[in-house]
Amino acid sequence: MSESYEATLYDGLSAAGRACVAAPTINALEIRFPDGDVISWPYATLALVSDEGDGNRVVLAPGRDADERLTATGPGVFRAMLAVVPSLGDQQPTRGYRMAALTAGAIVAVLALVWAGYPLIKDGLVAVFPAAWSNRIGAEMVNDEAMFDKPCTGAAGLAALDDLAERLSEGAGLRQPITVHVRAGDEVNAFAATGGHVVLLDGLIQQAATPDEVAGVLAHEIGHVKHRHPLKRLIDVAGIQLIVTGISGDVGAVGTMVLMLNYGRRDEAQADSAALELLDKAGIRANGLADFFDRMAEKQKDRINFTGFLRTHPPLADRSALMHGHKPPGATRPALTDQQWKDVRAVCQPVRE
Amino acid sequence: MSEVLEARIDAPQPDRLKAGGDGGNLLAIHLMGLLLTLVTLGIYRFWWRTNVRRYLWSSLSYKGDPFEYTGRGLELFVGFLIVLVLVVAPLMGVYFFGYYLLKSGDLLVGGTIMGGTYLVMFALFGAAIYRVMTYRLSRTKWRGIRAALGGSAFKYTGLYMLSLLLQVLTVGLATPFVTIMVYRYILNNVWFGSGRLTFDADWKPLFKYYIGPGILRLVALVIMGFAIYQINQASGQGDAAERAAVLQGLGTIGIGLLVLLMSAIAMYWYWAAVIRTIFAGMEFEGVRFAAPVTGGRYAKFMIVNFLLVVFTQYIAYPWVQLRILRFAASNIEIHGEPDFTKISQNTALQPRFGEGLGEAFL
């Protein structure tokens, strides 16, 4: 027969206890009071309430939702009770250092698996992503008024840019034709969204000295489209969002910050070399893009560039050197006619006024 | 001499809570929670939190009997879903409706609707704080008897908005008044079984602890505002001048941040005074409390906690959680003992779902 232990019973109705003795029997815990009363708690429903602590105390309840509590004390009572009622062992919430180490290992393994499997998942998603969705998402992105200024509507200028885009993307194997959008604003920048949507900011057109420069930038953005970088970036952001939301519980939107993120070095290099190829095929001098990089580098010199630390772009000088060193394989002709260039420069005229 | 000795023997020793727990065990609970949360894309989070609370509650005991946390992960999860569907989604719908009106030219109605949703969100934040406290207390047991928080989240929200308004209007100087006002509402609604906690305290003695850090914070804000003004002034004066102004402005902002840090550290003395005031002002069924914690010890305690978490990249977090329990146990004095036979189970005051609102906002 097992030992019995000094205990106090709380009846779940009052915070005052009754001294008793807890005696384990074959299939129930007997609670015996000095006046001869006996209560019996079957092991089948017995619940463990306390942790091991120093091992000299155990708190039990007759069921998981019951209010009654029995606090038994005595040397080693916690382990002794677990030995008598093995089902209590499963209820122990604590698992110790060994478990901590094993779990840490499992976390690392899961992360490594995700890390290794992610590129495969991403490529698979890119391959099956419906073109119609890409197009709709891209259209949403470039129409986000919170991010961009007003759209520019100079019809002749837009037509000239569409012609240029068509000339550049000929034979590039794009799934969808390029749609060029121009937005007002002084910033010198351009973006590629999914579905072949490309945005040029008016600031870029105004800063460009020749149509070849605009053609170079456009070719670079088409290069991003060709390698499907916008969709890949979208998937990256959605993945990060999923993880962040999962862990923190923040329900935020992915939004158009996708466009604002810089591409990685490798993506930029890919877009640059695609741009060279496209420019060659279209018979446009690559020097335009090189000149553009030079001027950007010059402008950045005297500026404290807060985003500079974060930028993963390859240095402009390196990219410019690559372009300058490039010899066009055949005859070249200007990217735009004089009239077209005039139209393009005036594409934002109505909005500006 | 003997009189003094006798007096000391006669003065009843205060009772204390006892804190236990083992950091390694708690770490195991945390790691398992993290692992399953990753694997379930976040859903396990609610069960993780529940397991941690169960461990922490049970690591604290009074008169040899441990506290218990009886909440369930499922309750938190269901509460979260309910709030998502009934509160967050409609609110976002109304917000975007306002946005749509604004965009289609109806500035007045659209703007009012959008401003209104912001106000509602603010109010919900206050309500969420109270709901969280209500839930946790209702899931706290000792000797099988439940604790509870009465009062209404609605009234608390009113107080919460009023305190924010007062603090803004007085550039923070109303903080001691507001602190006591808010605690007065919360603590007077705390129940343990049929026993009720009462609390009253005067906010004025707290003011002298607040004035120093309060002024330091204002000074820091003025310094940083001035730096931003300087940077703005220099824009358009040429790249070199702009660069110099920006560098100088950054330096000034750095000084401002330093003053802000000093203010934050000085606030520990204020919070220590708040703790002392609050425990001295509480009474439970004839039992009085005290927490004679000094500003210096409180500051050291908090700064060590912060450093432990930062320098171990959260690995020491379980130990910090247990440190907090130990700090509470060693600093809270319980004078006297309630008549336990008079404390019975309270059958009212039981929220059914989890902290949903808190899940969404906190």
Interface residues (C-beta under 8 A of the other chain):
Chain A: Y10 D11 G12 L13 S14 A15 A16 G17 V49 S50 D51 G53 D54 R57 V59 A61 A66 D67 E68 R69 T71 T73 P93 T94 R95 G96 Y97 M99 A100 T103 A104 A106 I107 V110 L111 E145 L242 T245 G246 I247 G249 V251 D302 R303 I304
Chain B: G20 G21 D22 G24 N25 L26 L27 A28 I29 L31 M32 L34 L35 T37 L38 V39 L41 G42 I43 R45 N51 R54 Y55 S58 S59 G64 D65 P66 E68 F80 L84 V88 K103 K141 W142 R143 G144 I145 R146 F192 G193 D239 A240 E242 R243 V246 L247 P338 F340 T341 I343 S344 Q345 E359 A360
